[in-house]
Amino acid sequence: MRLFAILRTIALFLLCLPALAAADGRTIIVLDGSGSMWGQIDGKPKLEIAREALAEVLKTIPADTELGLIAYGHRDKGSCDDIETIVAPAKGTAQAISDAASKMQFLGKTPLTEAVRRAAAELHSTEEKATVVLITDGIETCEGDPCALAQELESSGVDFTAHVVGFGLTKDEGKQVACLAEDTGGQYITADDLDSLTVALQATVISAPEPAPAPEPVPAPEPTKPTQLEINFAPKALLAPGIPKPDDNSQVNWELYAINPDGTTGDRVTTEYNDFKGYIEPGTYRLITTLDSAQTTSDITLTADTLSAPEVVVNAARVILHPKGTEGGEIEPDASLKFTTTSGVNTTYYGDTRVYLPAGEVTLTAGLGLASQTETLTLTPGQLLEKDEIIQVGLAAIEGYYVEGMLIEGNAHQVSIRSAKKSIDGSRENLTTSYGTGNQTKLSPGDYIAYVELGAASAEVPFSIKAGARTDVAVILEAGVLAYTAPGASEAQIFSAKKDINGNRKSVFHNYNAEDQTTLPGGDYSIVTTKDGIETETPASVKPGERTEIIVP
């Protein structure tokens, strides 16, 4: 059923698009590099899905397309000025954009308004046709106003269009960025998985929709028979017998299909929505009624002189969940709620969630950060289930230190969280990796290993997570910094001074610079430099927490 839903979404999307024409002018992709892109969909980080979809679409870009890439939030965790033109708009840049996206880090905030403004300036939008495609999984977090920017760009009288691809946004979040597209004549397209994201990028990056043609004049109706009604079809959705669907923002889809002579479902005839009341050509149809993830199929016969007002029972329950990290805590907007059933339902929502689900057993997998828990919901037709979904989660705050009390600053060191349990080959599963100071990760209660690596120095520390608690983890490398200067040297290599049982020394550093530095565990080493083909070996000692500078003659 999940595959059917994806295919139906793509088909409806393509049917609703006007005729596509090759994109002209110049285009810049504005890619969200904020930390929320580490959020997962179906167990896979959104940043990986975005990279895969973008790489797939860029393979089909015509060679003469002028395309560029701007990213934000990819270099600094807390800066609203972290916006960078990574690839300037030019022809033949598709591979460069794909390579750049694959190397991006996802760290910071979401200054999407300023990023679009800079993209417009980069395209010289006051002089020629310009298109911006914004891919974002979050709303503005730097006090920008995307709606005001759209009106400003549109009122300038230039040929500027912005398309917005909302990746995993809720309906309310989508409204806050959709105006950027709608007010500039572009499209706002939602995507919640790899398939729908790829389709959205194909519709905005590869090609641009031409204006919809003016509607054909409606011919004067032919005289009707006195018995023909103006309305012969007015369906109503019920959650269960006698229980109508509440008047809320959810949408009911009424899809009418022809029925083939062998009884199979034929071509789609029409799709109507919500409280539809209208005239459908007489005949026998297959009616597929969809309410969020609940769906039912029935056959109906319509005539010209009889009103058909079927009460269609979709056998659904209304589920309202408020995901929280603790009892009485705030709703977690980044929490994921994945619903699956044996009948094929497989859908994910984020934050405060209101959804209709088919009656029966539904598996709910709730996630927050790296924390995840699963439970089974037993739903009955017409039921309203509303509750706080408490996700058992604790916070791990991991910092690396050269020695006790001496913090490793900057973003050069690697911080990983690994499973405490070893696999059969003795290795541990790596759960997440990030860089620099200030690492805070939400985890399920249990045992873990914190691993920090900088240069040739590394260390790991076991720690435990308790629900609702913060655990501070200090990983001490017992390391120092060795800096060397070797004027005129063409190559340098650092070896451990101690030889192994075979008489070999371990190489811990190797480059081709005349001067450099690296972090090493405390101990004795030997610096071997090459100058004019002659090797020189210089002893050196590293003390934990200290910097050692060596000048090689």
Secondary structure, 3 states (H helix, E strand, C coil): CHHHHHHHHHHHHHHHCCCEEECCCEEEEEEECEHHHHCEECCEEHHHHHHHHHHHHHCCCCCCCEEEEEEECCCCCCCCCCEEEEEEEEECCHHHHHHHHHHCCCCECCCHHHHHHHHHHHCCCCCCCEEEEEEECCCCCCCCCHHHHHHHHHHCCCCEEEEEEEECCCHHHHHHHHHHHHCCCCCEEEECCHHHHHHHHHHHHHEEECCCCCCCCCCCCCCCCCCCCCCCECCEEEEECCEECCCCCCCEEEEEEEECCCCCEEEEEEEEECCCCECCCCEEEEEEEEECCEEEEEEEEECCCCCECCEEECCEEEEEEEEECCCCCCECCCCEEEEECCCCCEEEEECCEEEEEECEEEEEEEEECCEEEEEEEEECCCCEEEEEEECCCEEEEEEEEEECCEECCCCCCEEEEEEEEECCCCCEEEEEEEECCCEEEEECCEEEEEEEEECCEEEEEEEEECCCCEEEEEEECCEEEEEEECCCCCEEEEEEEEECCCCCEEEEEEECCCEEEEEEECEEEEEEEEECCEEEEEEEEECCCCEEEEECC
